[in-house]
């Protein structure tokens, strides 16, 4: 599987779990950009949290 990446609206590149703030809820998880707290789409967040820096 290829590495996933996402560019937040603030311009920050999101590639790994360390780039996100993860909030557990009763219905799943919510993901936000660590730099600006903008919500990240769930499917993108799920892919990013499973990637590890090389």
URPEWO-V205706 format. One record per residue. N is the residue number from 1. NEAR is the number of other ideal C-beta (glycine too) atoms within 8 Angstrom. D_CENTER is the distance of its C-alpha to the mean C-alpha in Angstrom with 1 decimal. Layout:
n=N near=NEAR d_center=D_CENTER
n=N near=NEAR d_center=D_CENTER
This chain:
n=1 near=1 d_center=17.2
n=2 near=3 d_center=15.9
n=3 near=5 d_center=12.8
n=4 near=9 d_center=10.0
n=5 near=7 d_center=8.7
n=6 near=10 d_center=7.8
n=7 near=7 d_center=9.8
n=8 near=13 d_center=9.3
n=9 near=5 d_center=12.7
n=10 near=8 d_center=13.5
n=11 near=5 d_center=13.5
n=12 near=11 d_center=11.0
n=13 near=8 d_center=9.7
n=14 near=14 d_center=6.1
n=15 near=11 d_center=7.2
n=16 near=9 d_center=6.8
n=17 near=9 d_center=6.2
n=18 near=6 d_center=8.3
n=19 near=11 d_center=6.3
n=20 near=14 d_center=4.5
n=21 near=8 d_center=7.3
n=22 near=10 d_center=7.8
n=23 near=8 d_center=11.0
n=24 near=4 d_center=13.3
n=25 near=7 d_center=15.7
n=26 near=2 d_center=18.8
n=27 near=3 d_center=17.4
n=28 near=5 d_center=14.1
n=29 near=10 d_center=10.7
n=30 near=10 d_center=9.0
n=31 near=16 d_center=5.6
n=32 near=11 d_center=6.4
n=33 near=14 d_center=6.5
n=34 near=8 d_center=8.5
n=35 near=7 d_center=11.2
n=36 near=8 d_center=12.2
n=37 near=6 d_center=10.6
n=38 near=9 d_center=10.2
n=39 near=6 d_center=8.7
n=40 near=14 d_center=6.0
n=41 near=7 d_center=7.9
n=42 near=10 d_center=8.1
n=43 near=6 d_center=9.0
n=44 near=12 d_center=6.2
n=45 near=14 d_center=3.7
n=46 near=10 d_center=7.0
n=47 near=9 d_center=7.7
n=48 near=17 d_center=5.2
n=49 near=10 d_center=6.4
n=50 near=6 d_center=9.8
n=51 near=11 d_center=10.1
n=52 near=4 d_center=12.4
n=53 near=6 d_center=13.7
n=54 near=2 d_center=17.1
